[in-house]
Amino acid sequence: MPKPPRSPIVTDREKTIGVRVSPREYEAIQRRADKLGLRVASYVRLLALQDAEEELSPKN
């Protein structure tokens, strides 16, 4: 399945996180990302930040 086009949205993301996975693990992650129409990086970011929503929300 072809990768979705990159979003032209400018963000303040400038840090990277590298994670090594086996080919089998990568394929499983890729399949799940594809099902959601996401790139692997976006899918992994979504999972990593699921529990951090409260911490990342603007302070009132």
ROZAVO-72508 format. One line per 4 residues: their letters; for each residue x, y, z of N, C-alpha, C. Coordinates in nm, 4 decimals, always signed. Atoms other than C-alpha are relative to their C-alpha. Layout:
N
a = X Y Z X Y Z X Y Z ~ ...
//
This chain:
60
mpkp = +0.0852 -0.1179 +0.0000 +0.0000 +0.0000 +0.0000 +0.0899 +0.1244 +0.0000 ~ -0.0838 -0.1203 +0.0039 +0.1480 +0.3427 -0.0923 -0.0192 +0.0839 +0.1257 ~ +0.0061 -0.0861 -0.1177 +0.2300 +0.5816 +0.1872 -0.0883 +0.1205 -0.0290 ~ +0.0810 -0.1204 +0.0203 -0.0148 +0.8679 +0.2395 +0.0915 +0.1216 -0.0207
prsp = -0.0835 -0.1189 +0.0202 +0.1116 +1.2098 +0.1288 +0.0289 +0.0688 +0.1320 ~ -0.0372 -0.0725 -0.1212 +0.2941 +1.4124 +0.3896 -0.0837 +0.1262 +0.0137 ~ +0.0780 -0.1197 -0.0280 +0.1023 +1.6907 +0.5545 +0.0892 +0.1232 -0.0119 ~ -0.0804 -0.1214 +0.0121 +0.2227 +2.0417 +0.4681 -0.0016 +0.0851 +0.1272
ivtd = +0.0111 -0.0756 -0.1244 +0.1486 +2.1513 +0.8265 +0.1373 +0.0154 +0.0646 ~ -0.1267 -0.0275 -0.0675 +0.4442 +2.3157 +0.9965 -0.0209 -0.0217 +0.1490 ~ +0.0099 +0.0259 -0.1432 +0.5051 +2.1948 +1.3502 +0.1290 +0.0404 +0.0696 ~ -0.1197 -0.0310 -0.0768 +0.7510 +2.2593 +1.6274 +0.0752 -0.1272 +0.0376
rekt = -0.0683 +0.1261 -0.0284 +0.8676 +1.8979 +1.6262 +0.1417 +0.0062 -0.0538 ~ -0.1392 -0.0010 +0.0427 +1.2437 +1.8911 +1.6188 +0.0823 -0.1089 +0.0665 ~ -0.0693 +0.1095 -0.0672 +1.3365 +1.5966 +1.8409 -0.0371 -0.1317 -0.0664 ~ +0.0274 +0.1317 +0.0544 +1.3642 +1.2387 +1.7207 +0.0236 -0.1061 +0.1068
igvr = -0.0156 +0.1144 -0.0875 +1.3322 +0.9073 +1.9000 +0.0215 -0.1208 -0.0899 ~ -0.0286 +0.1185 +0.0801 +1.4924 +0.5994 +1.7485 -0.0325 -0.1258 +0.0788 ~ +0.0371 +0.1264 -0.0635 +1.3570 +0.2549 +1.8244 +0.0327 -0.1121 -0.0976 ~ -0.0302 +0.1155 +0.0857 +1.4918 -0.0718 +1.6882 -0.1060 -0.1073 +0.0219
vspr = +0.0984 +0.1076 -0.0046 +1.2406 -0.3407 +1.6040 +0.0445 -0.1086 -0.0984 ~ -0.0294 +0.1093 +0.0926 +1.2653 -0.6785 +1.4341 -0.0826 +0.0192 -0.1272 ~ +0.0812 -0.0090 +0.1222 +1.1396 -0.7173 +1.0773 -0.1455 -0.0411 +0.0250 ~ +0.1358 +0.0460 -0.0303 +0.8380 -0.9062 +1.2128 -0.0778 +0.1058 +0.0779
eyea = +0.0650 -0.1061 -0.0773 +0.7599 -0.6313 +1.4652 -0.0343 +0.1183 -0.0902 ~ +0.0240 -0.1121 +0.0907 +0.7957 -0.3639 +1.1967 -0.1204 -0.0270 -0.0900 ~ +0.1122 +0.0351 +0.0876 +0.5558 -0.5472 +0.9666 -0.1330 +0.0102 +0.0737 ~ +0.1227 -0.0087 -0.0795 +0.2968 -0.5715 +1.2455 -0.0384 +0.1458 +0.0230
iqrr = +0.0247 -0.1429 -0.0221 +0.3320 -0.1999 +1.3232 -0.0477 +0.0648 -0.1297 ~ +0.0360 -0.0553 +0.1316 +0.3143 -0.1136 +0.9516 -0.1441 -0.0349 -0.0367 ~ +0.1372 +0.0423 +0.0318 -0.0064 -0.3156 +0.9048 -0.1019 +0.0802 +0.0805 ~ +0.0938 -0.0753 -0.0844 -0.1746 -0.1413 +1.1985 -0.0068 +0.1462 -0.0436
adkl = -0.0024 -0.1387 +0.0480 -0.0639 +0.2018 +1.0745 -0.0783 +0.0117 -0.1305 ~ +0.0708 -0.0010 +0.1289 -0.1916 +0.1205 +0.7254 -0.1508 -0.0066 +0.0198 ~ +0.1444 +0.0125 -0.0258 -0.5325 +0.0185 +0.8632 -0.0614 +0.1320 +0.0433 ~ +0.0484 -0.1304 -0.0459 -0.5615 +0.3636 +1.0204 +0.0317 +0.1120 -0.0979
glrv = -0.0373 -0.1017 +0.0984 -0.4251 +0.5437 +0.7140 +0.1109 +0.0912 +0.0488 ~ -0.1079 -0.0799 -0.0567 -0.1206 +0.6630 +0.9080 +0.1358 -0.0512 -0.0456 ~ -0.1390 +0.0418 +0.0182 +0.2519 +0.6573 +0.8495 +0.0443 -0.0674 +0.1287 ~ -0.0490 +0.0704 -0.1179 +0.4483 +0.4388 +1.0880 +0.0355 +0.0993 +0.1108
asyv = -0.0405 -0.0979 -0.1021 +0.5950 +0.7434 +1.2684 -0.1217 +0.0625 +0.0684 ~ +0.1212 -0.0598 -0.0578 +0.2506 +0.8987 +1.3176 -0.0724 -0.0991 +0.0904 ~ +0.0655 +0.1043 -0.0797 +0.1094 +0.5704 +1.4451 +0.0738 -0.0211 +0.1330 ~ -0.0789 +0.0202 -0.1217 +0.3940 +0.5192 +1.6936 -0.0131 +0.1215 +0.0922
rlla = +0.0180 -0.1215 -0.0805 +0.3635 +0.8840 +1.8099 -0.1362 -0.0022 +0.0691 ~ +0.1348 +0.0076 -0.0558 -0.0107 +0.8359 +1.8611 -0.0041 -0.0945 +0.1201 ~ -0.0021 +0.0964 -0.1095 +0.0452 +0.5277 +2.0754 +0.0805 +0.0510 +0.1182 ~ -0.0875 -0.0471 -0.1075 +0.3274 +0.6858 +2.2739 -0.0633 +0.1130 +0.0792
lqda = +0.0572 -0.1172 -0.0667 +0.1240 +0.9964 +2.3556 -0.1417 -0.0212 +0.0522 ~ +0.1374 +0.0238 -0.0437 -0.2126 +0.8345 +2.4334 -0.0216 +0.0346 +0.1468 ~ +0.0175 -0.0229 -0.1433 -0.1620 +0.8496 +2.8092 +0.0518 +0.1367 +0.0448 ~ -0.0579 -0.1287 -0.0369 +0.0084 +1.1904 +2.8014 -0.0910 +0.1172 -0.0348
eeel = +0.0904 -0.1059 +0.0451 -0.2966 +1.3885 +2.6796 -0.0168 +0.1092 +0.1067 ~ +0.0196 -0.0968 -0.1083 -0.3554 +1.5540 +3.0179 +0.1260 +0.0840 +0.0217 ~ -0.1267 -0.0688 -0.0209 +0.0114 +1.6426 +3.0565 +0.0293 +0.1007 -0.1111 ~ -0.0297 -0.0847 +0.1162 +0.0273 +1.7981 +2.7091 -0.1043 +0.1100 -0.0227
spkn = +0.1029 -0.1012 +0.0217 -0.2954 +2.0001 +2.7296 +0.0429 +0.1333 +0.0608 ~ -0.0382 -0.1326 -0.0512 -0.2577 +2.3776 +2.7791 -0.0476 +0.0202 +0.1441 ~ +0.0343 -0.0296 -0.1391 -0.2573 +2.4936 +3.1398 -0.1027 +0.1122 +0.0030 ~ +0.1032 -0.1059 -0.0125 -0.5617 +2.7006 +3.2427 +0.0372 +0.0984 +0.1064
//
